[in-house]
Amino acid sequence: MKKTQLLETIQDMPEEFSVDELMERLMIIQKIEEGQEQIKSGKFYTEEEAKQKLGKWLK
């Protein structure tokens, strides 16, 4: 995460917020960024591959 993105996130928060709320929002942003990087690098499963891997739980 870049400092500019952190500052934008803080500016988008309401006037009063808890540290937990900020941390939750930052974690969500980080997870989205990680997912986007995985997609760019080809590290993801197609829907069919996911169904096969999760088959025992999707019965």
Backbone hydrogen bonds, N-H to C=O, Kabsch-Sander energy under -0.5 kcal/mol:
donor,donor_aa,acceptor,acceptor_aa,energy
6,L,2,K,-2.0
7,L,3,K,-2.6
8,E,4,T,-2.3
9,T,5,Q,-2.4
10,I,6,L,-2.3
11,Q,7,L,-2.4
12,D,8,E,-1.8
13,M,9,T,-0.7
13,M,10,I,-0.9
22,L,18,S,-1.9
23,M,19,V,-2.9
24,E,20,D,-2.5
25,R,21,E,-2.0
26,L,22,L,-2.6
27,M,23,M,-2.5
28,I,24,E,-2.1
29,I,25,R,-2.2
30,Q,26,L,-2.4
31,K,27,M,-2.5
32,I,28,I,-2.3
33,E,29,I,-2.4
34,E,30,Q,-2.4
35,G,31,K,-2.3
36,Q,32,I,-2.4
37,E,33,E,-2.1
38,Q,34,E,-2.3
39,I,35,G,-2.1
40,K,36,Q,-2.3
41,S,37,E,-2.0
42,G,39,I,-1.3
43,K,38,Q,-2.7
44,F,42,G,-1.3
50,A,46,T,-2.5
51,K,47,E,-2.3
52,Q,48,E,-2.2
53,K,49,E,-2.5
54,L,50,A,-2.5
55,G,52,Q,-0.7
57,W,54,L,-1.9
58,L,54,L,-1.4
